[in-house]
Amino acid sequence: MASADSKAPFSLDSYHVSEELGFVLPDPLEELPPYYQPWMDVALRIPELVNSHELRSHVNKMPLLSSEFLQKHRELRLAHLALSMMTMAYVWQEGENDTVEMLPCSLAVPFWEVSQRLGFPPILTHADGVLANWKKKDPKGPFDMENLELLVSLPGGESVRGFFLVTLLVELAAVPGLRSIPTVINGVKCGDAEIVARALEDISQSIQDMTDALKLMQVYVDPAVFYGKMRIYLSGWRDNPCMPNGLMYEGVQTEPMEYSGGSAAQSSLLHCFDELLGVSHEGNSGSFLTRMRNYMPPAHKQLIQDISLHPSLRSFVQQQTCDRLNRAFHHCVTKLVAMRSYHINVVSRFITVPAAQARQLRNQSQSSEVELVSKAPTALEERGTGGSGIMTFLKSCCFTMGLSCRSTMHNAVPRCITYQSGYLSCPAFLLEPTSSPHMPLYTSWTDCVENPVQ
């Protein structure tokens, strides 16, 4: 990869970014070599085997297979997807009250080997469940909900399909903006304000398209099913009250290991846009987001780091007298504010409201049409909602930053856009500490939905 100081034009060619699909894995495989059929036999039946309480017994009977016959990248990605889905199902088959302390070697050893080869952690990640978990019904058809299916699923029926595939559509909506990042960087290097402005306008449109795609979540995902059934299978064994000691990977290590569950904060998209626009995260928020980069494909993590090494876009904008450039930069930031604002609606619909229903039902010892919600894990309820403090925190951040952006003159660039633990620094504004100082202000567009932060 070229150095950020190189005079050569910056491009996405060396970062495993598809021209058409961005960070999404092109044409994922649907089958592994026949030797690995025992894995696929279980992985393709996960919802059925979990519902019948038989998945653990099937995994325990699997032969210990070597990963050496997986030679191609797409084979490794499908293997990681299958093994990670089986791992989540194995751990959480009986819910929060009957977890396991050890993953059997027939699953743990090959999972560890495949993870090491890919540079992934041995747990379900965004790169598995979203980026490498899709196929088209009609190969020549469009990328839309009617023409897409999952390769491997979890308990939760159509809501699981909706959740992962809507997230995939959000990734795809960002592709034009992702392709514009090199144009911005190269435009800054050569001092061409008009080129940079046009590219920023494309990025703004992509962020808007991402928000529009995210709105499909309310069409295709039932909040009660997500909260009461699906969500536990996305949870990991780090900072989780259900598994305070982590998970032992038999045959890999003699001590338990801790990994965070699947989270949209593991998506590289907004990390890239943040680095480009000069949005920095500090304190606990910054630490969390930095750690989430270890759950990304290594090449995508490298891209984020390399974007940050290039000359500052914000400084370039401040030095220019181009009105179009100032407006385009300001518009990008405004679109990010709008996306985070909509994120609050997602959190409320899929976590805050179901959590309140669950508490009320348990307090009343009732079981009715929302029985599924009432049986949701109580430990995850605390992590997921955090009470009114989290919502107040998120709303304050979006409102304040949005107000700053709206009130900033079109030719004035925010001096800083910095997220800190418990504080939000906006142009000439400092918010008071919130009641949830450990809640990252911004992780990604559905992070609170997928795996609310520790």
Phi, psi and chi 1 to 4 in degrees:
 res  aa     phi    psi   chi1   chi2   chi3   chi4
   1 MET       -  138.3  -61.5 -179.9 -173.7      -
   2 ALA   -70.3  145.7      -      -      -      -
   3 SER   -68.7  151.5  166.3      -      -      -
   4 ALA   -63.4  -21.6      -      -      -      -
   5 ASP   -88.7   -4.8  -63.4  -33.7      -      -
   6 SER   -64.5  146.4  171.4      -      -      -
   7 LYS   -80.0  -11.2  -65.9 -177.9  179.4  179.6
   8 ALA   -67.9  146.1      -      -      -      -
   9 PRO   -59.9  141.6  -22.8   33.4      -      -
  10 PHE   -79.0  138.0  179.2   73.2      -      -
  11 SER  -143.8  170.3   76.9      -      -      -
  12 LEU   -96.0    4.9  -58.9  176.9      -      -
  13 ASP   -59.5  -33.8  -67.2  -15.6      -      -
  14 SER   -97.7   13.0   60.3      -      -      -
  15 TYR  -114.5   16.8  -63.1   99.5      -      -
  16 HIS    56.0   46.0  -64.6  176.9      -      -
  17 VAL  -110.7  124.7  176.1      -      -      -
  18 SER   -80.8  137.0  163.8      -      -      -
  19 GLU   -60.0  -35.6 -178.2   72.3   15.2      -
  20 GLU   -92.5  -35.3  178.2 -173.0    2.7      -
  21 LEU  -115.1   -1.7  -55.4  179.9      -      -
  22 GLY    67.4 -125.1      -      -      -      -
  23 PHE   -81.3  -10.7  -67.3  121.9      -      -
  24 VAL   -68.7  137.7  174.3      -      -      -
  25 LEU   -70.7  121.4  179.9   69.0      -      -
  26 PRO   -68.8  137.0  -18.8   32.3      -      -
  27 ASP    44.4   63.8  -59.4  -42.4      -      -
  28 PRO   -59.0  145.1  -20.6   31.5      -      -
  29 LEU   -69.2  150.8  -65.1  180.0      -      -
  30 GLU  -103.9  -15.2  -62.6 -179.0   38.8      -
  31 GLU  -137.5  149.5  -63.6 -179.7   -8.1      -
  32 LEU  -100.2  166.1  -69.1  174.4      -      -
  33 PRO   -53.0  149.9  -28.2   36.0      -      -
  34 PRO   -52.7  -29.1  -27.0   35.2      -      -
  35 TYR   -56.3  -30.2  173.2   76.9      -      -
  36 TYR   -97.9   16.0  -61.0  102.3      -      -
  37 GLN   -58.6  -34.0 -164.8   59.0   41.0      -
  38 PRO   -57.4  -33.1  -29.3   37.4      -      -
  39 TRP   -67.5  -49.4  -66.5   -7.7      -      -
  40 MET   -68.2  -31.1  -60.9  -53.1  -65.4      -
  41 ASP   -59.4  -36.6  -74.1  -17.0      -      -
  42 VAL   -83.0  -45.7  175.8      -      -      -
  43 ALA   -60.0  -37.8      -      -      -      -
  44 LEU   -77.2   -6.1  -64.3  177.2      -      -
  45 ARG  -117.8   18.7  -62.9  176.4   60.4 -159.9
  46 ILE   -54.9  -52.1  -74.5  174.4      -      -
  47 PRO   -58.1  -44.2  -26.0   36.7      -      -
  48 GLU   -63.2  -45.8  166.7 -159.9  -16.6      -
  49 LEU   -70.4  -33.2  -66.4  175.5      -      -
  50 VAL   -68.0  -45.1  168.2      -      -      -
  51 ASN   -63.6  -29.4  -70.1  -24.0      -      -
  52 SER   -93.4    4.1   64.3      -      -      -
  53 HIS    60.6   32.9  -57.3  -85.0      -      -
  54 GLU  -113.9   -3.0  -63.9  176.8  -48.4      -
  55 LEU   -64.3  -44.2 -175.6  131.7      -      -
  56 ARG   -59.3  -40.9  -74.0  179.2 -178.7  170.4
  57 SER   -66.8  -37.1   63.4      -      -      -
  58 HIS   -66.7  -41.1  -83.1   71.1      -      -
  59 VAL   -65.4  -40.9  169.0      -      -      -
  60 ASN   -61.8  -24.1  -69.5  -25.0      -      -
  61 LYS   -92.5   -6.4  -64.2  174.1 -175.7  175.7
  62 MET   -65.6  143.7  -74.3 -165.5  -37.1      -
  63 PRO   -73.0  154.6   26.6  -34.0      -      -
  64 LEU   -81.5  108.6  175.6   57.7      -      -
  65 LEU  -103.8  144.6  -56.6  178.2      -      -
  66 SER   -80.8  147.6  169.7      -      -      -
  67 SER   -88.6    1.9   65.4      -      -      -
  68 GLU   -65.0  -21.1   65.0  176.9  -41.5      -
  69 PHE   -87.7    1.1  -56.2  112.3      -      -
  70 LEU   -89.8  107.2  -61.7  167.4      -      -
  71 GLN  -106.8  -31.8  -61.3  -61.7  -30.2      -
  72 LYS   -99.4  155.4  -59.9  176.7 -178.4  178.5
  73 HIS   -59.5  -43.0  179.1   75.7      -      -
  74 ARG   -68.9  -29.3  -70.7 -168.1  -60.6  157.8
  75 GLU   -65.4  -43.1  -70.7  178.8  -13.7      -
  76 LEU   -63.9  -38.3  -70.8  167.2      -      -
  77 ARG   -67.4  -41.7  -67.7  -67.4  -68.9  -86.9
  78 LEU   -66.7  -39.6  177.7   55.9      -      -
  79 ALA   -62.1  -43.5      -      -      -      -
  80 HIS   -64.5  -40.4 -159.6  -86.2      -      -
  81 LEU   -60.3  -49.8  169.4   63.5      -      -
  82 ALA   -63.1  -45.7      -      -      -      -
  83 LEU   -68.2  -36.8  -66.0  166.9      -      -
  84 SER   -70.2  -40.5   64.7      -      -      -
  85 MET   -64.0  -41.6  -71.0  -72.2 -154.0      -
  86 MET   -63.4  -37.9  -79.6 -168.8  -79.4      -
  87 THR   -63.7  -46.4  -65.3      -      -      -
  88 MET   -61.5  -42.4  -52.7  -47.2  -82.6      -
  89 ALA   -67.2  -37.8      -      -      -      -
  90 TYR   -64.7  -45.5 -170.6   91.9      -      -
  91 VAL   -66.8  -43.0  170.3      -      -      -
  92 TRP  -104.9   13.0  -60.2  114.1      -      -
  93 GLN   -51.5  -40.6  174.5 -179.5  -72.8      -
  94 GLU  -103.6   16.2  -56.0  -58.9  -31.3      -
  95 GLY    83.0 -163.9      -      -      -      -
  96 GLU   -76.3  -17.8   65.2  175.5  -28.4      -
  97 ASN   -95.6   -3.6  -64.7  -40.8      -      -
  98 ASP  -143.0   58.1 -174.1   17.8      -      -
  99 THR   -80.1  175.9   56.4      -      -      -
 100 VAL  -112.1  157.1  -64.1      -      -      -
 101 GLU   -97.0  -17.9  -64.4 -178.1   -4.9      -
 102 MET  -139.0  135.4  179.5  179.2  -67.4      -
 103 LEU   -89.5  126.7 -159.7   64.6      -      -
 104 PRO   -64.0  150.9   22.5  -32.7      -      -
 105 CYS   -61.1  -28.5   63.5      -      -      -
 106 SER   -62.2  -24.7   59.5      -      -      -
 107 LEU  -103.9  -42.6 -179.4   51.3      -      -
 108 ALA   -66.3  -44.4      -      -      -      -
 109 VAL   -65.9  -53.1  170.9      -      -      -
 110 PRO   -65.8  -32.2   20.1  -31.4      -      -
 111 PHE   -62.8  -43.2 -166.5   19.5      -      -
 112 TRP   -64.3  -43.7  176.1  -98.8      -      -
 113 GLU   -62.6  -46.8  -68.4  174.9   -7.8      -
 114 VAL   -64.0  -40.2  171.0      -      -      -
 115 SER   -62.7  -41.9  -62.3      -      -      -
 116 GLN   -63.5  -39.1  -70.0  -68.1  -64.3      -
 117 ARG   -69.3  -32.6  -68.3  174.1   65.6 -179.4
 118 LEU   -87.7  -20.1  -75.2  170.5      -      -
 119 GLY    81.1   23.0      -      -      -      -
 120 PHE  -103.2  159.2  -70.0    0.3      -      -
 121 PRO   -79.2  157.0   29.6  -34.6      -      -
 122 PRO   -82.2   67.4   31.0  -34.6      -      -
 123 ILE  -159.9  161.7 -167.2  170.2      -      -
 124 LEU   -63.7  128.7  177.3   67.2      -      -
 125 THR  -122.6  170.3   68.2      -      -      -
 126 HIS   -58.6  -36.8  176.7   85.5      -      -
 127 ALA   -64.6  -26.9      -      -      -      -
 128 ASP   -81.8  -65.0  -61.6  -52.5      -      -
 129 GLY   -65.5  -25.9      -      -      -      -
 130 VAL  -112.2  -57.7  175.3      -      -      -
 131 LEU   -71.1  -27.6  -57.5 -176.9      -      -
 132 ALA  -122.5   22.3      -      -      -      -
 133 ASN  -127.2   51.3 -169.2   22.9      -      -
 134 TRP  -145.9  156.5   63.4  -86.2      -      -
 135 LYS  -152.7  154.5   64.9  178.6  178.2 -179.3
 136 LYS   -92.8  138.0  -74.0 -176.0  175.9 -178.6
 137 LYS   -65.5  -46.6  -62.8  176.2 -176.2  177.0
 138 ASP  -109.4  109.0  175.1    4.9      -      -
 139 PRO   -54.5  -27.8  -24.8   34.5      -      -
 140 LYS   -94.7   -0.1  -62.9 -177.6  179.4  179.8
 141 GLY   -83.2 -180.0      -      -      -      -
 142 PRO   -80.4  166.4   30.7  -35.7      -      -
 143 PHE   -85.7   87.2  -84.5  101.0      -      -
 144 ASP  -144.3  171.1   58.1   30.6      -      -
 145 MET   -62.6  -30.6  -67.9  -61.2  -68.1      -
 146 GLU   -73.1  -22.7  -72.1   68.0   35.7      -
 147 ASN  -110.6    9.9 -165.4   42.1      -      -
 148 LEU  -117.4  147.4  -72.4  168.4      -      -
 149 GLU  -139.7  158.5  -73.8  -69.6   -9.2      -
 150 LEU   -84.8  152.2  -64.1  177.4      -      -
 151 LEU   -82.3  -44.5  -61.0  176.4      -      -
 152 VAL  -133.4  138.8 -175.3      -      -      -
 153 SER  -124.7  175.2 -169.0      -      -      -
 154 LEU  -126.0  168.8  -69.7  167.6      -      -
 155 PRO   -59.1  139.3  -26.4   35.8      -      -
 156 GLY   137.1   -0.9      -      -      -      -
 157 GLY    60.8 -137.4      -      -      -      -
 158 GLU   -64.0  -26.1  -76.6  -60.8  -58.4      -
 159 SER   -68.0  -33.3  -72.7      -      -      -
 160 VAL   -65.5  -46.9  173.3      -      -      -
 161 ARG   -57.7  -46.7  174.1 -177.2  176.2  -86.7
 162 GLY   -62.4  -42.3      -      -      -      -
 163 PHE   -62.7  -50.5 -177.0   75.8      -      -
 164 PHE   -70.5  -38.3  -76.1  122.9      -      -
 165 LEU   -77.8  -34.0  -68.3 -179.7      -      -
 166 VAL   -63.0  -40.7  167.0      -      -      -
 167 THR   -61.3  -38.8  -52.7      -      -      -
 168 LEU   -60.6  -42.5  175.2   71.2      -      -
 169 LEU   -65.1  -32.8  -66.3 -179.0      -      -
 170 VAL   -64.0  -43.5  175.4      -      -      -
 171 GLU   -58.4  -44.0  -72.2  -84.9  -17.2      -
 172 LEU   -68.9  -33.4  -65.9  172.9      -      -
 173 ALA   -63.6  -23.8      -      -      -      -
 174 ALA   -84.9   -8.3      -      -      -      -
 175 VAL   -58.0  -46.9  171.8      -      -      -
 176 PRO   -59.1  -37.5  -25.9   36.5      -      -
 177 GLY   -68.0  -38.3      -      -      -      -
 178 LEU   -63.3  -41.7 -175.1   60.5      -      -
 179 ARG   -65.4  -22.4  -72.6 -159.5  -58.1 -104.0
 180 SER   -82.7  -13.4  -64.1      -      -      -
 181 ILE   -60.0  -46.8  -70.7  177.3      -      -
 182 PRO   -60.4  -34.2  -24.8   35.7      -      -
 183 THR   -62.5  -41.8  -54.5      -      -      -
 184 VAL   -63.0  -50.1  171.5      -      -      -
 185 ILE   -60.9  -45.6  -68.9  173.8      -      -
 186 ASN   -69.9  -33.0  -66.4  -34.1      -      -
 187 GLY   -66.2  -38.1      -      -      -      -
 188 VAL   -64.7  -42.9  169.4      -      -      -
 189 LYS   -60.2  -38.6  -75.5 -177.3  175.6 -179.2
 190 CYS   -97.4    2.5   66.2      -      -      -
 191 GLY    74.2   27.2      -      -      -      -
 192 ASP   -97.7   96.9 -165.9  -36.3      -      -
 193 ALA   -65.0  -37.0      -      -      -      -
 194 GLU   -66.9  -42.2  -74.1  -65.9  -35.3      -
 195 ILE   -62.7  -44.1  -74.8  179.4      -      -
 196 VAL   -62.4  -42.5  173.9      -      -      -
 197 ALA   -61.1  -45.3      -      -      -      -
 198 ARG   -62.3  -41.6  -74.2 -163.2  -62.3  -90.0
 199 ALA   -65.9  -39.0      -      -      -      -
 200 LEU   -65.9  -34.2  -72.2  174.6      -      -
 201 GLU   -63.4  -38.5  -70.8  164.2   -0.8      -
 202 ASP   -65.9  -39.3  -69.1  -21.3      -      -
 203 ILE   -65.0  -41.3  -67.9  173.5      -      -
 204 SER   -58.1  -44.6  -68.1      -      -      -
 205 GLN   -63.8  -38.3 -175.4   58.6   54.4      -
 206 SER   -63.9  -41.3  -84.7      -      -      -
 207 ILE   -64.1  -39.3  -63.5  172.1      -      -
 208 GLN   -62.5  -43.1  177.9   61.5   57.2      -
 209 ASP   -64.7  -34.6  -67.8  -17.6      -      -
 210 MET   -62.9  -44.2  -68.8  166.3   67.9      -
 211 THR   -62.2  -43.3  -56.0      -      -      -
 212 ASP   -62.3  -41.0  -67.8  -19.5      -      -
 213 ALA   -65.3  -38.8      -      -      -      -
 214 LEU   -61.5  -28.8  179.9   57.8      -      -
 215 LYS   -63.9  -18.6  -66.9  176.7 -179.3  178.1
 216 LEU   -67.7  -16.6  -66.4  174.1      -      -
 217 MET   -56.4  -39.5 -161.2   71.2   73.8      -
 218 GLN   -73.5  -14.1   61.8 -175.0  -39.4      -
 219 VAL   -87.7  -38.9  177.3      -      -      -
 220 TYR  -107.3   -4.5  -68.7   97.9      -      -
 221 VAL  -126.5  127.1 -177.1      -      -      -
 222 ASP   -83.3  119.2 -177.2  -24.9      -      -
 223 PRO   -56.8  -37.6  -26.0   35.2      -      -
 224 ALA   -65.2  -40.4      -      -      -      -
 225 VAL   -69.3  -42.9  174.5      -      -      -
 226 PHE   -60.0  -51.2  174.4   82.3      -      -
 227 TYR   -71.7  -41.7 -174.1   81.5      -      -
 228 GLY   -86.9  -22.2      -      -      -      -
 229 LYS  -126.8  -46.9 -169.0  165.6 -171.0  176.3
 230 MET   -74.1  -42.5  -74.6  172.7   51.8      -
 231 ARG   -61.5  -32.5 -170.8  160.6  154.7 -107.5
 232 ILE   -63.7  -30.6 -167.2  171.0      -      -
 233 TYR   -75.0   -8.4  -64.4  100.7      -      -
 234 LEU   -97.0   -2.5  -56.7  174.8      -      -
 235 SER   -86.8  146.2  -57.3      -      -      -
 236 GLY  -105.9 -162.7      -      -      -      -
 237 TRP  -126.5   47.0   26.3   97.5      -      -
 238 ARG  -131.1  130.0  172.6  170.8  175.8  156.8
 239 ASP    53.6   36.6  -59.3  -35.3      -      -
 240 ASN  -114.6  116.6 -170.7  -24.7      -      -
 241 PRO   -57.7  -25.2  -22.7   33.6      -      -
 242 CYS   -70.1  -27.6  -60.0      -      -      -
 243 MET  -136.3   69.2  -61.9 -177.6   65.5      -
 244 PRO   -64.7  -21.0   24.3  -34.6      -      -
 245 ASN  -101.4    5.0  -61.1  -41.8      -      -
 246 GLY    79.8 -158.7      -      -      -      -
 247 LEU  -133.0  133.7  179.1   67.6      -      -
 248 MET   -84.9  129.5 -177.2   85.5   74.1      -
 249 TYR  -100.1  100.4  -71.2   69.9      -      -
 250 GLU   -59.2  133.2 -175.0 -178.7   20.7      -
 251 GLY    82.8   -1.5      -      -      -      -
 252 VAL  -109.8  -50.1  174.7      -      -      -
 253 GLN  -152.4  149.4 -170.8  169.4  -55.3      -
 254 THR   -85.6   -9.9   57.0      -      -      -
 255 GLU  -112.2  148.8  -63.1  -64.7  -32.4      -
 256 PRO   -61.9  152.5  -18.3   30.5      -      -
 257 MET  -120.3  152.9  -67.8 -175.0  -81.4      -
 258 GLU  -121.0  129.9  -62.4 -177.9  -19.1      -
 259 TYR  -138.6  143.8  -65.8  100.8      -      -
 260 SER   -76.0  151.5  -62.0      -      -      -
 261 GLY   -75.7  176.3      -      -      -      -
 262 GLY   -60.4  138.3      -      -      -      -
 263 SER  -153.0  141.7  166.1      -      -      -
 264 ALA   -69.4  -11.1      -      -      -      -
 265 ALA   -65.8  -12.9      -      -      -      -
 266 GLN   -84.6   -5.1  -62.3  165.4    5.1      -
 267 SER   -73.0  137.1  169.4      -      -      -
 268 SER   -81.5  -11.3  -57.5      -      -      -
 269 LEU   -57.9  -64.6  -72.3  173.6      -      -
 270 LEU   -73.6  -21.5  -67.7 -172.1      -      -
 271 HIS   -58.7  -43.8  -72.6 -106.8      -      -
 272 CYS   -65.0  -46.3  -74.0      -      -      -
 273 PHE   -64.2  -39.0  -66.7  148.0      -      -
 274 ASP   -62.0  -46.1  -82.3  -11.5      -      -
 275 GLU   -62.5  -39.9  -67.4  -68.0   -5.6      -
 276 LEU   -64.5  -43.6 -173.5   71.6      -      -
 277 LEU   -85.6   -8.0  -65.0  171.1      -      -
 278 GLY    86.6   25.0      -      -      -      -
 279 VAL   -83.8  122.2  177.5      -      -      -
 280 SER  -117.4  146.8   62.8      -      -      -
 281 HIS  -118.6  129.3  -55.0  -96.2      -      -
 282 GLU  -124.0  174.9  -60.9  176.9    1.4      -
 283 GLY    62.8 -144.7      -      -      -      -
 284 ASN   -63.4  -35.2  -68.8  -33.3      -      -
 285 SER   -61.6  -48.2  -56.5      -      -      -
 286 GLY   -63.9  -39.3      -      -      -      -
 287 SER   -63.7  -42.8  -63.1      -      -      -
 288 PHE   -62.5  -48.1  173.4   76.9      -      -
 289 LEU   -65.1  -38.3  -75.6  171.3      -      -
 290 THR   -62.4  -41.2  -61.4      -      -      -
 291 ARG   -65.6  -35.5  176.1  157.2   55.6   85.3
 292 MET   -65.0  -23.0  -73.2  -61.5   98.4      -
 293 ARG   -67.4  -21.0  -66.3 -177.9 -176.0 -177.1
 294 ASN   -73.7   -7.5  -65.4  -33.4      -      -
 295 TYR  -101.3    6.8  -68.1   72.9      -      -
 296 MET   -98.2  158.9  -59.9  174.1 -176.2      -
 297 PRO   -54.6  134.1  -27.9   35.8      -      -
 298 PRO   -52.5  -38.9  -28.9   36.6      -      -
 299 ALA   -65.8  -34.8      -      -      -      -
 300 HIS   -72.1  -38.5  -60.8  170.8      -      -
 301 LYS   -61.4  -41.1  174.0 -175.9  176.2 -178.7
 302 GLN   -63.8  -38.6 -173.1   65.7   48.7      -
 303 LEU   -59.2  -45.7  171.7   60.5      -      -
 304 ILE   -58.9  -45.9  -62.1  166.8      -      -
 305 GLN   -63.2  -40.5  -65.7  172.3  -18.7      -
 306 ASP   -70.7  -34.4  -72.3   -6.5      -      -
 307 ILE   -59.0  -39.5  -69.4  172.6      -      -
 308 SER   -68.0  -18.1   70.8      -      -      -
 309 LEU   -87.2  -11.4  -62.0  176.4      -      -
 310 HIS   -81.0  162.6  -74.1  -81.0      -      -
 311 PRO   -52.1  143.7  -27.7   35.1      -      -
 312 SER   -65.1  124.0  167.4      -      -      -
 313 LEU   -64.6  -42.7  168.6   62.4      -      -
 314 ARG   -62.0  -42.8 -170.6 -170.2  -54.1  116.5
 315 SER   -62.0  -40.1  -64.0      -      -      -
 316 PHE   -60.5  -44.9  175.7   74.6      -      -
 317 VAL   -63.4  -41.6  176.0      -      -      -
 318 GLN   -62.0  -29.5  -71.8  174.2  -36.7      -
 319 GLN   -86.4   -9.9  -65.4  164.4    5.6      -
 320 GLN   -95.9  161.2  -57.8  -60.4  -51.1      -
 321 THR  -112.5   17.5   58.0      -      -      -
 322 CYS   -84.7  113.5  176.1      -      -      -
 323 ASP   -62.6  -39.5  -72.6  -15.2      -      -
 324 ARG   -62.1  -39.8 -178.4 -179.1 -178.9 -177.8
 325 LEU   -64.9  -44.8  176.0   61.0      -      -
 326 ASN   -61.2  -43.8  -82.0  -78.5      -      -
 327 ARG   -63.9  -41.3  -74.0 -165.2  -59.9  -90.9
 328 ALA   -65.4  -42.6      -      -      -      -
 329 PHE   -62.6  -47.3 -177.6   91.0      -      -
 330 HIS   -60.9  -38.5  179.9   74.4      -      -
 331 HIS   -65.8  -37.9 -157.5 -145.7      -      -
 332 CYS   -59.9  -47.6  -88.3      -      -      -
 333 VAL   -62.7  -40.6  177.0      -      -      -
 334 THR   -61.9  -40.9  -57.1      -      -      -
 335 LYS   -64.9  -36.2  -70.8  -62.5 -178.1 -178.3
 336 LEU   -64.2  -39.4  -78.2  173.1      -      -
 337 VAL   -61.3  -45.1  172.8      -      -      -
 338 ALA   -63.1  -36.8      -      -      -      -
 339 MET   -67.3  -42.3 -167.9  170.3 -158.7      -
 340 ARG   -67.0  -33.1  -70.5  169.5 -179.1  129.2
 341 SER   -64.3  -43.3  179.1      -      -      -
 342 TYR   -66.9  -30.4 -174.8   72.5      -      -
 343 HIS   -55.0  -35.4  170.1 -134.2      -      -
 344 ILE   -61.8  -41.0  -66.8  172.2      -      -
 345 ASN   -61.6  -39.3  -64.5  -26.6      -      -
 346 VAL   -64.2  -46.1  176.6      -      -      -
 347 VAL   -58.9  -45.2  172.7      -      -      -
 348 SER   -62.6  -46.4  177.6      -      -      -
 349 ARG   -68.6  -38.7 -179.9  176.3  175.7   84.3
 350 PHE  -100.5  -12.5  -73.9   87.3      -      -
 351 ILE  -130.6  -55.6  -69.3 -173.1      -      -
 352 THR   -62.8  -48.8  -52.5      -      -      -
 353 VAL   -66.9  -49.9  172.1      -      -      -
 354 PRO   -60.1  -35.3  -24.3   34.9      -      -
 355 ALA   -63.8  -41.7      -      -      -      -
 356 ALA   -64.4  -40.7      -      -      -      -
 357 GLN   -61.6  -43.3  -69.8  177.1  -30.8      -
 358 ALA   -62.4  -44.9      -      -      -      -
 359 ARG   -62.0  -41.9  -74.5 -167.2  -65.6  -91.2
 360 GLN   -64.5  -42.6 -177.3  178.1   17.0      -
 361 LEU   -64.9  -42.1  -77.1  171.4      -      -
 362 ARG   -67.4  -37.9  -77.1 -166.2  -69.3  -90.9
 363 ASN   -64.7  -32.8  -69.6  -21.7      -      -
 364 GLN   -91.3   -5.1  -64.3  174.3   -9.6      -
 365 SER    54.1   39.6  -61.7      -      -      -
 366 GLN  -108.1  161.4  -68.5 -179.4   -5.7      -
 367 SER  -142.4  115.5  179.9      -      -      -
 368 SER  -138.1 -140.9   61.7      -      -      -
 369 GLU   -69.1  -14.5   70.6  -83.9    1.9      -
 370 VAL  -109.9   31.5  -73.9      -      -      -
 371 GLU   -56.7  -38.1  177.9 -177.5    5.6      -
 372 LEU   -58.8  -41.6 -178.7   60.7      -      -
 373 VAL   -64.4  -41.3  170.5      -      -      -
 374 SER   -66.0  -20.2   71.0      -      -      -
 375 LYS   -95.7    5.6  -67.1 -178.0  178.1  179.4
 376 ALA   -63.0  151.3      -      -      -      -
 377 PRO   -57.2  128.1  -23.1   32.7      -      -
 378 THR   -71.7  -33.8   56.1      -      -      -
 379 ALA   -64.8  -39.8      -      -      -      -
 380 LEU   -72.5  -25.5  -66.9 -178.0      -      -
 381 GLU   -60.2  -43.9  174.7 -175.3  -68.0      -
 382 GLU   -65.5  -41.0  -69.1  -59.1  -44.1      -
 383 ARG   -71.8  -31.9  -66.8  179.0   66.4 -121.0
 384 GLY   -78.1  -37.2      -      -      -      -
 385 THR  -101.7  -47.5   62.0      -      -      -
 386 GLY    66.5   17.7      -      -      -      -
 387 GLY    70.7 -163.5      -      -      -      -
 388 SER   -71.4  -18.9   60.7      -      -      -
 389 GLY   -58.1  -42.0      -      -      -      -
 390 ILE   -64.1  -46.1  -71.9  179.2      -      -
 391 MET   -66.0  -40.9  -66.7  -57.3  -68.3      -
 392 THR   -60.6  -41.5  -59.2      -      -      -
 393 PHE   -60.9  -51.0 -173.3   59.9      -      -
 394 LEU   -63.4  -43.5  -70.6  169.6      -      -
 395 LYS   -64.2  -40.4  -71.0  178.1 -179.3  177.9
 396 SER   -61.9  -42.2  -63.0      -      -      -
 397 CYS   -64.2  -48.9  -65.2      -      -      -
 398 CYS   -65.3  -43.9  -73.4      -      -      -
 399 PHE   -63.7  -46.3  173.0   77.4      -      -
 400 THR   -67.9  -45.5  -55.3      -      -      -
 401 MET   -65.7  -39.7 -172.9  173.2 -179.8      -
 402 GLY   -62.8  -41.7      -      -      -      -
 403 LEU   -63.0  -41.4 -172.6   61.7      -      -
 404 SER   -61.0  -46.1  -55.7      -      -      -
 405 CYS   -65.5  -41.7  -69.1      -      -      -
 406 ARG   -66.6  -33.4  -71.9 -166.3  -64.3  -88.1
 407 SER   -87.7   -8.5   63.2      -      -      -
 408 THR   -78.4  130.7  -57.1      -      -      -
 409 MET   -61.2  150.5  -65.3  178.1   61.8      -
 410 HIS   -61.3  -22.6   71.5  -88.3      -      -
 411 ASN  -102.8   14.0   62.6  -14.1      -      -
 412 ALA  -114.2  123.4      -      -      -      -
 413 VAL   -95.1  134.4  179.1      -      -      -
 414 PRO   -52.0  132.1  -26.1   34.2      -      -
 415 ARG   -69.0  -30.2  -66.9 -166.1  -58.6  -86.0
 416 CYS  -154.9  146.9   64.3      -      -      -
 417 ILE  -130.0   90.5  -52.2  170.2      -      -
 418 THR  -125.1  126.2  -56.5      -      -      -
 419 TYR   -99.1  129.4  -67.3   90.5      -      -
 420 GLN  -125.7  167.1  -61.4  176.2  -12.1      -
 421 SER   -71.6  105.4  178.5      -      -      -
 422 GLY    89.7   -4.3      -      -      -      -
 423 TYR  -134.4  153.2  -66.7   86.4      -      -
 424 LEU  -126.4  119.2  168.7   63.7      -      -
 425 SER   -96.3  119.5  -60.8      -      -      -
 426 CYS  -120.6  178.7  -85.9      -      -      -
 427 PRO   -55.2  114.6  -25.4   34.4      -      -
 428 ALA    55.8   31.8      -      -      -      -
 429 PHE  -145.1  139.4 -165.2   93.0      -      -
 430 LEU  -132.4  118.9  178.6   63.0      -      -
 431 LEU   -78.1  150.9 -150.4   62.6      -      -
 432 GLU   -68.7  158.3  -68.9  -62.1  -42.9      -
 433 PRO   -57.7  141.3  -22.9   33.2      -      -
 434 THR   -92.0  176.8   70.5      -      -      -
 435 SER   -81.2   -4.6   57.7      -      -      -
 436 SER  -126.4   71.1  -63.1      -      -      -
 437 PRO   -66.7  -12.1   26.0  -34.9      -      -
 438 HIS  -102.4    3.8  -59.5  -63.1      -      -
 439 MET   -90.8  115.6  174.8   64.3 -172.3      -
 440 PRO   -56.7  133.5  -27.4   36.0      -      -
 441 LEU   -61.2  -45.6 -113.5 -177.8      -      -
 442 TYR  -139.2  126.8  155.5   62.9      -      -
 443 THR  -114.0  -60.5   51.8      -      -      -
 444 SER  -168.0 -179.9 -169.5      -      -      -
 445 TRP   -66.2  -23.3   29.6  -92.9      -      -
 446 THR  -134.0   26.5   54.7      -      -      -
 447 ASP   -59.5  -41.5 -175.5   64.5      -      -
 448 CYS   -64.6  -27.3  -81.5      -      -      -
 449 VAL   -75.7  -47.6  175.5      -      -      -
 450 GLU   -74.0  -43.4  -70.2 -170.3   39.3      -
 451 ASN  -160.5   77.7 -172.5   40.9      -      -
 452 PRO   -50.3  142.3  -29.6   36.9      -      -
 453 VAL   -68.6  147.0  171.1      -      -      -
 454 GLN   -60.6      -  -61.0   83.4  -35.5      -
